[in-house]
Amino acid sequence: MFTEQDKKLLETYNAALSLYKQRKWDDAITGFKKALEIHPDDGPSKLYLERSEAYKANPPGDDWDGVFVMKTK
């Protein structure tokens, strides 16, 4: 069953993901943290929070197409 909490999580996550794709790292980080306040175990929000923080520290090149490239195994 899709609850109001699920709806709020999905809206918050999608907004943060849009910011991530626009390279707005600080706003994306804030959004993913808000999503994790709604559902602390949300895997996608945790993953994109980590990626946003990594890209904030070391931004991708101008030709970045949204794909995350792993640097270590």
C-alpha positions in Angstrom: 0.0 0.0 0.0 1.3 3.4 -1.0 1.1 5.7 2.1 1.3 9.5 2.5 4.8 9.0 3.9 5.8 7.1 0.8 4.3 9.9 -1.4 6.3 12.5 0.6 9.5 10.5 0.3 9.1 10.0 -3.4 8.4 13.7 -4.0 11.4 14.8 -1.9 13.7 12.2 -3.5 12.7 13.2 -7.0 13.2 16.9 -6.3 16.7 16.1 -4.9 17.6 13.9 -7.8 16.6 16.7 -10.2 19.0 19.1 -8.3 21.7 16.4 -8.5 21.3 16.2 -12.3 21.6 20.0 -12.4 24.9 19.8 -10.5 23.4 21.8 -7.6 25.3 19.7 -5.0 24.4 21.7 -1.8 20.7 21.7 -2.6 20.7 18.0 -3.6 22.5 17.1 -0.4 19.8 19.0 1.6 17.1 17.2 -0.4 18.5 13.8 0.1 18.9 14.5 3.9 15.3 15.5 4.0 14.3 12.3 2.3 16.3 10.3 4.9 14.5 12.1 7.6 11.2 10.7 6.2 12.7 7.2 5.7 16.1 6.7 7.3 16.8 3.4 5.5 16.0 4.6 2.0 18.9 3.2 -0.1 18.7 5.4 -3.1 18.7 8.6 -1.0 21.7 7.3 0.9 23.5 6.5 -2.3 22.8 9.8 -4.0 23.7 11.7 -0.8 27.1 10.1 -0.9 27.5 10.8 -4.6 26.4 14.4 -4.1 28.9 14.9 -1.3 31.7 13.3 -3.5 30.9 15.5 -6.5 30.7 18.6 -4.3 34.3 17.9 -3.1 35.5 16.9 -6.6 33.1 18.2 -9.3 32.8 16.2 -12.5 34.0 17.7 -15.8 31.8 19.9 -18.0 31.0 16.9 -20.2 29.4 15.0 -17.3 26.2 13.2 -18.4 24.9 12.2 -15.0 26.7 8.8 -14.9 28.7 8.0 -11.8 32.1 6.4 -12.5 33.5 4.3 -9.6 37.1 5.2 -8.8 37.7 2.1 -6.6 36.5 -1.4 -6.4 
